[in-house]
């Protein structure tokens, strides 16, 4: 199974290059990726207020603010 995930990652990197992020730590890449387009960002969150989304929202928001 790991071999399949590794191959999928290779295919994505070949196809999308630096325009696509995936894997562990991906939420923290939102800031650097968005910074290429300017200093202001709009964060739209589905299910805002639901407990399961809060950690992800905070990590993306922190990454955007830091960049």
Beta strands, then each sheet from edge to edge (+ up, - down):
end
